[in-house]
Amino acid sequence: MLQELTIKNFAIISSLHLGFTDGMTALTGETGAGKSIIIDAVSLLAGARSSMEYIRQGSEKCLVEGLFDQPEQAEFKVLLEELGIEVDEAGLIVQRDLNLSGKSVSRVNGRIVTLANLRRIGQYLVDIQGQNDHQELMHPESHLRLLDSFGDAKFQTVKNTYKLAYQAYQTLANQVKKFKQNEQTFVQRIDMLKFQQEEIGNAELMLGEEDRLIEERDKLTNYQKIVDSFSYSYQAMTNEETSALDAIGSASQELQTIASLDKDFETISDNVHSAYYLLQDAVSEIGRQLDLLELDEERLDQVNERLELIHQLKRKYGDSIEKILRYYDQISQELLDSDFSGDKLEKLEKELAEKEAVLQQLAEKLQAARMAMAKKLETAIQHELKDLYMENARFEVTFKPIRFSADGIDEVEFYITTNPGEPLKPLVKVASGGEISRVMLALKTIFSKTQDLTSIVFDEVDTGVSGRVAQAIADKIYQIGENSQALCITHLPQVAAKADHQLFIRKEVSDGRTTTKVEELSEGERTKEIARMLAGTEITELTVQHAKELLQLAKK
């Protein structure tokens, strides 16, 4: 149920806050006062597309916010959990913000959601029926969905079981079809993948190997330069005549004789002494390296060949060893998953036949459940149509078998006859606009008893009817309000009188700007408003009496 609605800077509405209750609420007022604007605002909360034209002239943005009772369906709770929306005991707060940049932000309990997810949530909150929404009945492809909406939880389980089996069947069927259509291409690809797998596998690449090889190659390539550098350095520091090491040692001994005379002298002496021992270590290491150095041209050739192999593999499969190995894992997995050798196709076709047999059984079970459900729907609709003064109408759900589809093996279309002695014909071909509207209202009456929608909104669905039909429509909307909250925009006094509550919408001009105002009418105010709806501009005492009578009759 919609508890509260807040609207700011939306069309001609500057600021509006409405509270709603259960039962049936009628929204009345002069044409153009803004009744449909309120429904547009509710539609946004259910996930309708936004438009910058909704933003009130002179404003940078608009806001629509609604507080709903949280639906009790288990599927809805799963949806909230999936979307990470926290449950609040106070209800569900849905908000839409629109700004002149064209951006629209949707929030549910403070969490931003996409428009697609808002629609998923909105389908549990509100069902809006406009003047043209009955056109859904004019499209036979929607009849199956309408029929399935009548199904209980047990039926939905049967349907979902079939859908899962159909998805598995379709996946395997596509796999077999692809294999048959592209067998030669597939075999060629397998051969190519096997060659690539063998080429990379034989290389036995290791992470970090290229860097180590480059370092080794650089040493081998610069062998003579390294030997010359070490030899010169060793000679310079160890030559008996010009030994740099001996000279520094002598300097160190000499400095030690004056180190005690001054702290700065001591520091200099210590530094030179440390340098002498460091150079001694360096000379030893240079000597050791000279002993180890050996020009291995064969090893240099091996390193260069290995680096060239890595270079070629990088050109083909990735710009690093890591990427080459990752590609190797991918093609290895593809080869593992694509083992169509030998009698693989035969096995797949056998598996497909088995799945098709199971699917056929599930489809027949779903069909039987639908047909039983259709009989109940036919009876229920004919009962509702009788209340709507279509007592001679006969309604039937016809079935046409089809090949497997996501919804089963049924093609469904509604047939009707409204005159005695006339044969049943497709609803879309024989029903008038008024009759279509009443069939849709009959469906909504039935579905309100079987579905858990919190709110159903009727936007002038009673247009074009009068008299006893208008009264019958009022009774049906009231009946819907007993199972679901019913909000109804109407110009018919019979419908307004039947409502539990009545909101009056009017336009008001202030400081040269038009704005919409809404107020809930008291009993006396309702009498005046219904009298206006009956008579137009000139209200007489007789009209007022008629309005009072309508209100009294509505309470019975």
SULCORHU-V870263 format. One record per residue. N is the residue number from 1. RES is the residue in one letter. PHI is phi in whole degrees, -180 to 180 (NA if undefined). NEAR is the number of other ideal C-beta (glycine too) atoms within 12 Angstrom. Layout:
[[N:RES:PHI:NEAR] [N:RES:PHI:NEAR]]
//
This chain:
[[1:M:NA:34] [2:L:-80:42] [3:Q:-89:26] [4:E:-140:26] [5:L:-136:42] [6:T:-119:29] [7:I:-131:38] [8:K:-134:27] [9:N:55:30] [10:F:-114:40] [11:A:55:34] [12:I:-96:36] [13:I:-94:39] [14:S:-79:30] [15:S:-153:22] [16:L:-150:32] [17:H:-132:23] [18:L:-122:32] [19:G:-110:20] [20:F:-124:36] [21:T:-123:23] [22:D:-78:23] [23:G:83:26] [24:M:-108:39] [25:T:-120:43] [26:A:-100:44] [27:L:-112:41] [28:T:-127:43] [29:G:154:32] [30:E:-64:19] [31:T:-60:17] [32:G:89:15] [33:A:-74:29] [34:G:119:34] [35:K:-63:38] [36:S:-69:30] [37:I:-63:36] [38:I:-64:41] [39:I:-67:39] [40:D:-59:34] [41:A:-64:43] [42:V:-65:44] [43:S:-61:36] [44:L:-60:38] [45:L:-68:46] [46:A:-93:35] [47:G:106:29] [48:A:-67:27] [49:R:-69:20] [50:S:-93:31] [51:S:-150:18] [52:M:-63:21] [53:E:-66:17] [54:Y:-70:33] [55:I:-73:31] [56:R:-60:29] [57:Q:-55:20] [58:G:91:15] [59:S:-105:23] [60:E:-90:17] [61:K:-156:24] [62:C:-134:38] [63:L:-135:35] [64:V:-130:46] [65:E:-138:35] [66:G:-132:43] [67:L:-109:29] [68:F:-116:34] [69:D:-64:30] [70:Q:-78:29] [71:P:-57:29] [72:E:-95:16] [73:Q:-60:20] [74:A:-62:14] [75:E:-63:21] [76:F:-68:28] [77:K:-65:19] [78:V:-64:16] [79:L:-63:27] [80:L:-61:26] [81:E:-64:13] [82:E:-61:14] [83:L:-87:25] [84:G:72:15] [85:I:-97:28] [86:E:-76:17] [87:V:-82:22] [88:D:-121:18] [89:E:-61:9] [90:A:-70:14] [91:G:134:22] [92:L:-114:42] [93:I:-101:31] [94:V:-112:47] [95:Q:-135:32] [96:R:-124:42] [97:D:-115:28] [98:L:-119:35] [99:N:-132:19] [100:L:-65:21] [101:S:-73:13] [102:G:95:15] [103:K:-82:17] [104:S:-129:31] [105:V:-113:27] [106:S:-113:38] [107:R:-132:27] [108:V:-129:41] [109:N:50:27] [110:G:86:17] [111:R:-98:23] [112:I:-69:21] [113:V:-130:30] [114:T:-74:17] [115:L:-63:25] [116:A:-62:14] [117:N:-71:23] [118:L:-64:37] [119:R:-63:24] [120:R:-61:24] [121:I:-72:39] [122:G:-62:36] [123:Q:-66:27] [124:Y:-89:34] [125:L:-98:40] [126:V:-149:40] [127:D:-123:36] [128:I:-104:36] [129:Q:-112:41] [130:G:-97:27] [131:Q:-61:25] [132:N:-105:18] [133:D:-68:27] [134:H:-67:35] [135:Q:-62:20] [136:E:-55:26] [137:L:-70:37] [138:M:-83:27] [139:H:-116:19] [140:P:-55:23] [141:E:-65:18] [142:S:-91:24] [143:H:-66:36] [144:L:-62:33] [145:R:-64:24] [146:L:-64:34] [147:L:-63:42] [148:D:-64:32] [149:S:-64:30] [150:F:-80:36] [151:G:-73:29] [152:D:-86:20] [153:A:-61:15] [154:K:-64:15] [155:F:-64:29] [156:Q:-63:24] [157:T:-65:18] [158:V:-61:28] [159:K:-65:33] [160:N:-65:22] [161:T:-62:23] [162:Y:-63:35] [163:K:-60:24] [164:L:-63:19] [165:A:-66:29] [166:Y:-65:29] [167:Q:-63:20] [168:A:-66:22] [169:Y:-62:30] [170:Q:-64:22] [171:T:-61:18] [172:L:-69:26] [173:A:-62:24] [174:N:-66:17] [175:Q:-66:26] [176:V:-66:27] [177:K:-61:17] [178:K:-64:18] [179:F:-62:27] [180:K:-66:18] [181:Q:-73:12] [182:N:-124:18] [183:E:-57:17] [184:Q:-65:12] [185:T:-61:14] [186:F:-65:24] [187:V:-63:18] [188:Q:-62:13] [189:R:-67:20] [190:I:-60:26] [191:D:-61:17] [192:M:-64:19] [193:L:-64:28] [194:K:-64:22] [195:F:-62:18] [196:Q:-64:26] [197:Q:-61:27] [198:E:-67:17] [199:E:-63:22] [200:I:-71:31] [201:G:-63:22] [202:N:-65:13] [203:A:-70:28] [204:E:50:18] [205:L:-69:30] [206:M:-130:16] [207:L:-62:16] [208:G:83:15] [209:E:-65:24] [210:E:-62:27] [211:D:-62:17] [212:R:-66:18] [213:L:-67:28] [214:I:-62:19] [215:E:-64:16] [216:E:-67:22] [217:R:-61:25] [218:D:-62:18] [219:K:-68:24] [220:L:-67:26] [221:T:-66:22] [222:N:-102:18] [223:Y:-55:24] [224:Q:-64:14] [225:K:-62:16] [226:I:-66:22] [227:V:-62:21] [228:D:-62:15] [229:S:-65:18] [230:F:-66:27] [231:S:-64:21] [232:Y:-59:17] [233:S:-64:23] [234:Y:-66:27] [235:Q:-64:21] [236:A:-62:22] [237:M:-99:30] [238:T:-122:27] [239:N:-57:17] [240:E:-63:11] [241:E:-87:10] [242:T:-125:12] [243:S:-64:20] [244:A:-66:25] [245:L:-68:29] [246:D:-65:21] [247:A:-62:22] [248:I:-69:27] [249:G:-63:23] [250:S:-65:16] [251:A:-62:22] [252:S:-64:27] [253:Q:-65:17] [254:E:-67:18] [255:L:-68:27] [256:Q:-67:20] [257:T:-72:14] [258:I:-114:19] [259:A:-60:21] [260:S:-79:11] [261:L:-82:13] [262:D:-158:12] [263:K:-65:12] [264:D:-65:13] [265:F:-62:18] [266:E:-64:18] [267:T:-63:15] [268:I:-61:21] [269:S:-61:25] [270:D:-64:18] [271:N:-65:19] [272:V:-66:26] [273:H:-62:23] [274:S:-65:17] [275:A:-61:23] [276:Y:-61:29] [277:Y:-71:18] [278:L:-64:18] [279:L:-66:28] [280:Q:-59:23] [281:D:-62:16] [282:A:-64:23] [283:V:-62:28] [284:S:-63:18] [285:E:-69:18] [286:I:-61:27] [287:G:-61:20] [288:R:-64:14] [289:Q:-64:21] [290:L:-63:23] [291:D:-67:14] [292:L:-81:16] [293:L:-63:23] [294:E:-154:16] [295:L:-77:17] [296:D:-113:17] [297:E:-66:13] [298:E:-64:12] [299:R:-65:19] [300:L:-61:22] [301:D:-63:15] [302:Q:-63:17] [303:V:-64:26] [304:N:-64:21] [305:E:-64:17] [306:R:-65:26] [307:L:-65:29] [308:E:-66:18] [309:L:-62:25] [310:I:-63:36] [311:H:-62:21] [312:Q:-65:18] [313:L:-66:30] [314:K:-64:23] [315:R:-63:14] [316:K:-90:21] [317:Y:-124:30] [318:G:155:23] [319:D:-89:16] [320:S:-156:21] [321:I:-60:30] [322:E:-60:21] [323:K:-70:21] [324:I:-63:34] [325:L:-67:27] [326:R:-65:19] [327:Y:-64:27] [328:Y:-60:29] [329:D:-64:19] [330:Q:-64:20] [331:I:-71:29] [332:S:-65:21] [333:Q:-68:15] [334:E:-64:21] [335:L:-66:25] [336:L:-65:15] [337:D:-78:14] [338:S:-113:25] [339:D:-80:20] [340:F:-102:26] [341:S:-74:15] [342:G:64:9] [343:D:-98:11] [344:K:-59:21] [345:L:-61:22] [346:E:-62:15] [347:K:-66:19] [348:L:-64:26] [349:E:-66:21] [350:K:-66:16] [351:E:-64:21] [352:L:-64:27] [353:A:-63:18] [354:E:-66:18] [355:K:-64:27] [356:E:-66:25] [357:A:-65:17] [358:V:-64:23] [359:L:-62:32] [360:Q:-62:23] [361:Q:-63:19] [362:L:-66:30] [363:A:-64:32] [364:E:-68:21] [365:K:-66:25] [366:L:-65:39] [367:Q:-62:32] [368:A:-62:21] [369:A:-64:29] [370:R:-65:38] [371:M:-64:26] [372:A:-65:23] [373:M:-67:33] [374:A:-62:32] [375:K:-62:20] [376:K:-66:23] [377:L:-65:35] [378:E:-59:30] [379:T:-63:21] [380:A:-65:28] [381:I:-68:38] [382:Q:-63:28] [383:H:-66:22] [384:E:-67:34] [385:L:-65:36] [386:K:-62:21] [387:D:-65:28] [388:L:-97:39] [389:Y:61:26] [390:M:-123:35] [391:E:-67:18] [392:N:-92:18] [393:A:-74:34] [394:R:-122:27] [395:F:-121:41] [396:E:-143:27] [397:V:-100:37] [398:T:-99:25] [399:F:-118:26] [400:K:-128:19] [401:P:-70:18] [402:I:-135:18] [403:R:-69:19] [404:F:-47:29] [405:S:-137:24] [406:A:-63:24] [407:D:-105:26] [408:G:120:38] [409:I:-121:29] [410:D:-121:34] [411:E:-115:21] [412:V:-115:36] [413:E:-144:30] [414:F:-86:42] [415:Y:-116:31] [416:I:-153:36] [417:T:-137:25] [418:T:-109:30] [419:N:-122:18] [420:P:-60:11] [421:G:84:9] [422:E:-91:14] [423:P:-73:15] [424:L:-67:23] [425:K:-137:20] [426:P:-55:24] [427:L:-53:40] [428:V:-68:25] [429:K:-103:19] [430:V:-116:23] [431:A:-83:31] [432:S:-79:21] [433:G:-61:20] [434:G:-66:27] [435:E:-69:33] [436:I:-59:35] [437:S:-61:39] [438:R:-73:41] [439:V:-64:42] [440:M:-64:41] [441:L:-65:44] [442:A:-63:45] [443:L:-61:43] [444:K:-64:43] [445:T:-62:38] [446:I:-68:35] [447:F:-68:31] [448:S:-65:34] [449:K:-86:25] [450:T:-107:24] [451:Q:-105:31] [452:D:-111:28] [453:L:-66:36] [454:T:-78:39] [455:S:-143:46] [456:I:-124:45] [457:V:-109:47] [458:F:-113:47] [459:D:-104:32] [460:E:55:33] [461:V:-74:44] [462:D:-96:41] [463:T:-62:26] [464:G:89:21] [465:V:-121:32] [466:S:-159:21] [467:G:59:16] [468:R:-69:17] [469:V:-67:27] [470:A:-61:34] [471:Q:-65:27] [472:A:-65:33] [473:I:-64:44] [474:A:-59:40] [475:D:-62:31] [476:K:-68:45] [477:I:-64:50] [478:Y:-63:38] [479:Q:-62:28] [480:I:-61:41] [481:G:-64:35] [482:E:-75:20] [483:N:-105:27] [484:S:-140:38] [485:Q:-59:36] [486:A:-119:48] [487:L:-111:48] [488:C:-136:46] [489:I:-86:40] [490:T:-147:42] [491:H:-112:34] [492:L:-93:34] [493:P:-64:39] [494:Q:-62:37] [495:V:-72:42] [496:A:-62:45] [497:A:-66:41] [498:K:-75:40] [499:A:-66:42] [500:D:-72:29] [501:H:-136:33] [502:Q:-135:41] [503:L:-106:38] [504:F:-105:33] [505:I:-109:36] [506:R:-140:27] [507:K:-97:24] [508:E:-138:22] [509:V:-105:13] [510:S:-139:12] [511:D:53:9] [512:G:78:9] [513:R:-115:17] [514:T:-92:21] [515:T:-141:29] [516:T:-98:37] [517:K:-121:26] [518:V:-133:34] [519:E:-141:24] [520:E:-82:24] [521:L:-88:31] [522:S:-78:15] [523:E:-60:20] [524:G:-66:15] [525:E:-67:22] [526:R:-64:34] [527:T:-59:30] [528:K:-65:25] [529:E:-67:39] [530:I:-68:41] [531:A:-62:31] [532:R:-63:28] [533:M:-65:36] [534:L:-76:32] [535:A:-108:20] [536:G:88:14] [537:T:-80:11] [538:E:-99:12] [539:I:-101:20] [540:T:-107:15] [541:E:-62:13] [542:L:-66:14] [543:T:-65:24] [544:V:-63:24] [545:Q:-62:18] [546:H:-63:24] [547:A:-63:34] [548:K:-62:24] [549:E:-65:21] [550:L:-60:32] [551:L:-65:35] [552:Q:-67:17] [553:L:-66:18] [554:A:-66:29] [555:K:-80:15] [556:K:-79:11]]
//
